[in-house]
Amino acid sequence: MKRFFDGGRMHELKSLEELYGRNEFAMAVVYGRRRISKTALIGEFISRSHKKAPRFTATENTDTVNRGHFSQNVSTVYPELSALTSFPTWESALEYKHNEQREKNLLL
């Protein structure tokens, strides 16, 4: 894996690190065709600086199912939410993250 990031993906990794370092709300969308290591890029970004972040990949499923899976991933990373069965809406999930953001930089 190290060899992969020492090559072509270092620019993208550096861009994510610079975006994270800003003292403001920011959003990066990582997209592309299948099997080009988008998940590996995000995983490497998180692990290099030991950031806490829930990992979630949406599936071609219902909104309720995706929100349930997302909620499970969030409660794994943030134990204080372990009693949460599911965020009732995507807005409530983002609102939670927004309120937490006031104290520290968080990844979603």
Phi, psi and omega in degrees: 000320183303319181300320179302316184278342175284347181259239190293336185269357182299323179298315180293321178297317179295321178298318178296318180295321178294319179297318179295328183286348179292151179262055182198166175295136177212155180221134174242133175254122179254115182219166178158176181294169182294151169067033176245019172074036175296315180295320178296321178299312180294317178299319178294319178301315181293315186286330181297327181245013175057043179278150173270130178199133173289142177252128184212131173239119179294149178241168176282079183217185180286159177302318181298316180295313179298319179295324177296315178296318177300314181300320177298316180296320179296316182291337175291319181280325181244089185304335179297346178256016186298335178280351182290126175274318177190142171297135182293330179217163174295326179298320180293326177294315180292325178296319177301312180297321179298315180295321177291328183300332182300331183268330185196163175288126178236153177252143174227000000 
